[in-house]
């Protein structure tokens, strides 16, 4: 399994902090860049793997402050 498959799984599982840490590691980027990459990847996964998400869009972001 490559890094992006693992990151995608973390995103789908709503393991937001772990996903951002993995993005920073994979890309060697800043936290702000990781947040942007995460947001883009999240939208891609919502379109391509909608059934893998266990919560709605609103529930996904509940309690997350960036």
DSSP file (Angstrom, degrees, kcal/mol; ACC not computed):
  #  RESIDUE AA STRUCTURE BP1 BP2  ACC     N-H-->O    O-->H-N    N-H-->O    O-->H-N    TCO  KAPPA ALPHA  PHI   PSI    X-CA   Y-CA   Z-CA
    1    1 A X              0   0    0      0, 0.0     2,-0.1     0, 0.0     0, 0.0   0.000 360.0 360.0 360.0 129.6    0.0    0.0    0.0
    2    2 A X     >  -     0   0    0      1,-0.1     4,-1.9     4,-0.0     3,-0.3  -0.327 360.0 -98.6 -84.2 171.5    1.5    3.4   -1.0
    3    3 A X  H  > S+     0   0    0      1,-0.2     4,-2.5     2,-0.2     5,-0.2   0.877 121.2  51.6 -57.6 -41.8    1.4    6.5    1.2
    4    4 A X  H  > S+     0   0    0      1,-0.2     4,-2.7     2,-0.2    -1,-0.2   0.835 106.1  53.6 -71.2 -30.8   -1.6    8.0   -0.6
    5    5 A X  H  > S+     0   0    0     -3,-0.3     4,-2.2     2,-0.2    -1,-0.2   0.923 111.9  46.2 -64.3 -42.2   -3.7    4.9   -0.2
    6    6 A X  H  X S+     0   0    0     -4,-1.9     4,-2.1     2,-0.2    -2,-0.2   0.910 113.1  49.1 -64.7 -42.7   -3.0    5.0    3.6
    7    7 A X  H  X S+     0   0    0     -4,-2.5     4,-2.4     2,-0.2    -2,-0.2   0.923 109.8  51.6 -62.9 -44.8   -3.7    8.8    3.7
    8    8 A X  H  X S+     0   0    0     -4,-2.7     4,-2.7     1,-0.2    -1,-0.2   0.912 109.0  50.7 -58.9 -42.7   -7.0    8.2    1.8
    9    9 A X  H  X S+     0   0    0     -4,-2.2     4,-2.1     1,-0.2    -1,-0.2   0.902 109.4  50.9 -62.8 -40.2   -8.0    5.5    4.3
   10   10 A X  H  <>S+     0   0    0     -4,-2.1     5,-2.8     2,-0.2    -1,-0.2   0.910 111.1  48.8 -62.3 -41.8   -7.2    7.9    7.2
   11   11 A X  H ><5S+     0   0    0     -4,-2.4     3,-1.6     1,-0.2    -2,-0.2   0.941 111.9  47.5 -63.4 -47.8   -9.4   10.6    5.6
   12   12 A X  H 3<5S+     0   0    0     -4,-2.7    42,-0.5     1,-0.3    -1,-0.2   0.854 110.3  53.2 -62.3 -34.9  -12.3    8.3    5.0
   13   13 A X  T 3<5S-     0   0    0     -4,-2.1    -1,-0.3    -5,-0.2    -2,-0.2   0.422 115.4-117.6 -81.3   2.0  -12.0    7.0    8.6
   14   14 A X  T < 5 +     0   0    0     -3,-1.6     2,-1.2    -4,-0.2     3,-0.2   0.807  67.3 144.0  64.8  32.3  -12.2   10.6    9.9
   15   15 A X     >< +     0   0    0     -5,-2.8     4,-2.4     1,-0.2    -1,-0.2  -0.608  19.6 165.6 -96.4  70.1   -8.7   10.4   11.4
   16   16 A X  H  >  +     0   0    0     -2,-1.2     4,-2.4     1,-0.2    -1,-0.2   0.884  66.3  45.5 -62.2 -49.5   -8.1   14.0   10.5
   17   17 A X  H  > S+     0   0    0      1,-0.2     4,-2.4     2,-0.2    -1,-0.2   0.930 114.8  48.7 -63.8 -45.2   -5.0   14.7   12.6
   18   18 A X  H  > S+     0   0    0      1,-0.2     4,-2.3     2,-0.2    -1,-0.2   0.893 111.2  51.2 -61.2 -39.4   -3.3   11.5   11.6
   19   19 A X  H  X S+     0   0    0     -4,-2.4     4,-2.4     2,-0.2    -1,-0.2   0.915 110.1  48.5 -64.5 -42.9   -4.1   12.2    7.9
   20   20 A X  H  X S+     0   0    0     -4,-2.4     4,-2.4     2,-0.2    -2,-0.2   0.890 111.0  50.6 -66.1 -38.1   -2.6   15.7    8.1
   21   21 A X  H  X S+     0   0    0     -4,-2.4     4,-2.2     2,-0.2    -1,-0.2   0.919 111.3  48.6 -62.9 -42.8    0.5   14.3    9.8
   22   22 A X  H  X S+     0   0    0     -4,-2.3     4,-2.8     2,-0.2    -2,-0.2   0.878 110.2  51.3 -65.9 -38.0    0.9   11.7    7.0
   23   23 A X  H  X S+     0   0    0     -4,-2.4     4,-2.9     2,-0.2     5,-0.4   0.933 109.5  50.0 -63.2 -45.9    0.4   14.3    4.3
   24   24 A X  H  X>S+     0   0    0     -4,-2.4     4,-2.0     1,-0.2     5,-0.7   0.903 113.8  46.3 -59.7 -41.2    3.1   16.5    5.9
   25   25 A X  H  <5S+     0   0    0     -4,-2.2    -2,-0.2     2,-0.2    -1,-0.2   0.936 115.8  44.2 -65.7 -47.6    5.4   13.5    6.0
   26   26 A X  H  <5S+     0   0    0     -4,-2.8    -2,-0.2     1,-0.2    -1,-0.2   0.867 126.8  30.0 -66.7 -37.6    4.7   12.4    2.4
   27   27 A X  H  <5S-     0   0    0     -4,-2.9    -1,-0.2    -5,-0.2    -2,-0.2   0.626  94.2-133.2 -98.9 -16.3    4.9   15.9    1.0
   28   28 A X  T  <5 +     0   0    0     -4,-2.0     2,-0.2    -5,-0.4    -3,-0.2   0.927  59.7 142.0  61.2  44.7    7.4   17.5    3.3
   29   29 A X      < -     0   0    0     -5,-0.7    -1,-0.2    -6,-0.2    -2,-0.1  -0.605  54.5 -90.4-117.6 172.9    5.1   20.5    3.6
   30   30 A X     >  -     0   0    0     -2,-0.2     4,-2.3    -3,-0.1     5,-0.1  -0.239  40.8-107.1 -73.2 166.4    3.9   23.1    6.1
   31   31 A X  H  > S+     0   0    0      2,-0.2     4,-2.4     1,-0.2     5,-0.2   0.915 120.8  53.3 -61.7 -43.4    0.8   22.6    8.2
   32   32 A X  H  > S+     0   0    0      1,-0.2     4,-1.9     2,-0.2    -1,-0.2   0.913 110.1  47.2 -59.6 -42.9   -1.1   25.1    6.1
   33   33 A X  H  > S+     0   0    0      1,-0.2     4,-2.8     2,-0.2    -1,-0.2   0.897 110.0  53.4 -65.5 -39.5   -0.2   23.3    2.9
   34   34 A X  H  X S+     0   0    0     -4,-2.3     4,-2.8     1,-0.2    -2,-0.2   0.886 107.1  52.0 -62.6 -38.4   -1.2   20.0    4.5
   35   35 A X  H  X S+     0   0    0     -4,-2.4     4,-2.4     2,-0.2    -1,-0.2   0.917 111.5  46.8 -62.7 -43.3   -4.6   21.5    5.4
   36   36 A X  H  X S+     0   0    0     -4,-1.9     4,-2.1     2,-0.2    -2,-0.2   0.921 113.8  47.0 -64.7 -44.5   -5.1   22.6    1.8
   37   37 A X  H  X S+     0   0    0     -4,-2.8     4,-2.8     2,-0.2     5,-0.2   0.916 111.6  52.2 -63.2 -43.2   -4.0   19.2    0.4
   38   38 A X  H  X S+     0   0    0     -4,-2.8     4,-3.1    -5,-0.2    -2,-0.2   0.936 108.7  49.9 -57.4 -48.7   -6.3   17.5    2.9
   39   39 A X  H  X S+     0   0    0     -4,-2.4     4,-2.0     1,-0.2    -1,-0.2   0.904 113.2  46.1 -59.9 -43.1   -9.3   19.6    1.9
   40   40 A X  H  X S+     0   0    0     -4,-2.1     4,-2.1     2,-0.2    -1,-0.2   0.920 114.7  46.8 -65.0 -44.0   -8.7   18.8   -1.8
   41   41 A X  H  X S+     0   0    0     -4,-2.8     4,-2.7     1,-0.2    -2,-0.2   0.891 109.1  55.3 -67.0 -39.1   -8.2   15.1   -1.2
   42   42 A X  H  X S+     0   0    0     -4,-3.1     4,-2.4    -5,-0.2    -1,-0.2   0.931 108.8  47.5 -57.8 -47.3  -11.3   15.0    1.0
   43   43 A X  H  X S+     0   0    0     -4,-2.0     4,-1.5     2,-0.2    -1,-0.2   0.903 111.3  51.1 -63.0 -41.2  -13.4   16.5   -1.8
   44   44 A X  H  X S+     0   0    0     -4,-2.1     4,-2.5     1,-0.2     5,-0.2   0.930 111.8  46.9 -60.4 -45.9  -12.0   14.0   -4.3
   45   45 A X  H  X S+     0   0    0     -4,-2.7     4,-3.0     1,-0.2    -2,-0.2   0.855 106.6  57.2 -67.8 -35.0  -12.7   11.1   -2.0
   46   46 A X  H  < S+     0   0    0     -4,-2.4    -1,-0.2    -5,-0.2     4,-0.2   0.862 114.0  41.0 -62.0 -34.3  -16.3   12.3   -1.4
   47   47 A X  H  < S+     0   0    0     -4,-1.5     3,-0.3    -3,-0.2    -2,-0.2   0.883 126.0  32.2 -78.8 -39.8  -16.8   12.2   -5.2
   48   48 A X  H  < S+     0   0    0     -4,-2.5    -3,-0.2     1,-0.2    -2,-0.2   0.703 132.6  25.3 -96.1 -21.7  -15.0    8.9   -5.9
   49   49 A X    >X  +     0   0    0     -4,-3.0     3,-1.6    -5,-0.2     4,-0.5  -0.263  68.7 147.1-135.1  48.5  -15.6    6.9   -2.7
   50   50 A X  G >4 S+     0   0    0     -3,-0.3     3,-1.0     1,-0.3    -1,-0.1   0.829  71.5  56.6 -59.8 -33.7  -18.9    8.3   -1.2
   51   51 A X  G 34 S+     0   0    0      1,-0.2    -1,-0.3    -3,-0.1    -5,-0.1   0.649  95.2  67.2 -74.5 -13.7  -20.0    5.0    0.2
   52   52 A X  G <4 S+     0   0    0     -3,-1.6     2,-0.3    -7,-0.2    -1,-0.2   0.709  81.5  90.2 -78.5 -20.0  -16.8    4.6    2.3
   53   53 A X    <<  -     0   0    0     -3,-1.0   -40,-0.1    -4,-0.5   -41,-0.1  -0.614  58.7-164.5 -80.1 134.9  -17.7    7.6    4.5
   54   54 A X  S    S+     0   0    0    -42,-0.5     2,-0.3    -2,-0.3    -1,-0.1   0.555  70.5  47.8 -94.8 -10.3  -19.7    6.6    7.6
   55   55 A X  S    S-     0   0    0      1,-0.1   -41,-0.0     2,-0.0    -2,-0.0  -0.887  86.6-103.0-129.9 160.1  -20.8   10.2    8.4
   56   56 A X     >  -     0   0    0     -2,-0.3     4,-2.3     1,-0.1     5,-0.1  -0.177  41.6 -99.8 -71.3 171.3  -22.4   13.1    6.5
   57   57 A X  H  > S+     0   0    0      2,-0.2     4,-1.4     1,-0.2     5,-0.1   0.927 124.6  48.6 -57.7 -46.1  -20.3   16.1    5.4
   58   58 A X  H  4 S+     0   0    0      1,-0.2     4,-0.5     2,-0.2    -1,-0.2   0.914 112.8  46.8 -62.9 -43.8  -21.6   18.1    8.4
   59   59 A X  H >4 S+     0   0    0      1,-0.2     3,-0.9     2,-0.2    -1,-0.2   0.858 104.6  62.9 -66.3 -34.7  -20.9   15.4   10.9
   60   60 A X  H 3< S+     0   0    0     -4,-2.3    -1,-0.2     1,-0.3    -2,-0.2   0.901 109.5  38.4 -57.4 -43.6  -17.4   14.9    9.4
   61   61 A X  T >< S+     0   0    0     -4,-1.4     3,-2.2    -3,-0.2    -1,-0.3   0.439  83.6 128.0 -91.8   0.0  -16.3   18.4   10.3
   62   62 A X  T <  S+     0   0    0     -3,-0.9     3,-0.1    -4,-0.5    -3,-0.0  -0.384  83.0   8.7 -60.2 125.0  -18.0   18.6   13.7
   63   63 A X  T 3  S+     0   0    0      1,-0.2     2,-0.6    -2,-0.2    -1,-0.3   0.502  98.2 124.0  83.5   4.4  -15.5   19.6   16.4
   64   64 A X    <   +     0   0    0     -3,-2.2     2,-0.5   -48,-0.0    -1,-0.2  -0.876  34.4 179.1-102.3 124.6  -12.8   20.4   13.8
   65   65 A X              0   0    0     -2,-0.6    -3,-0.0     1,-0.1    -4,-0.0  -0.984 360.0 360.0-127.3 122.0  -11.3   23.9   14.0
   66   66 A X              0   0    0     -2,-0.5    -1,-0.1   -31,-0.0   -31,-0.0   0.373 360.0 360.0-122.4 360.0   -8.5   25.1   11.7
